[in-house]
C-alpha cells in the first residue's frame, strides 16, 4: 500500500515539474509534501494531502493553475474514480 500511495506524491511532483518547466519558471525551492491520514480501524487511507511549497518568487497568477495541473495526476484520477477489480486464478 505504501508504494502505491507514494506514487501519488511522485505523480504530483511530475505534474508540478511539467507545469513549471513549460512556463520556464525556476524549479529551485519547489517541494512536494504528501501527508496520508489512515483510519486506525481499517488501516486504509482516508485522506491524502499534497502540499506544494512554492518560492515567494512564484507568480501568484499561476497558483490555481498549478493546483489544477496537479489535480490532473493519473494516480489521483484513478483514486477518485477507482476501477473495478477482478480476481482470477489459472484454474478458473
Secondary structure, DSSP 8 states (H G I E B T S, - for coil): -HHHHHHHHHHHHHHHHHHHHHTT---TT-EEEEEEEE-TTT--EEEEEEEEE--TTS-GGGHHHHHHHHHT-HHHHHHHT--------TT-
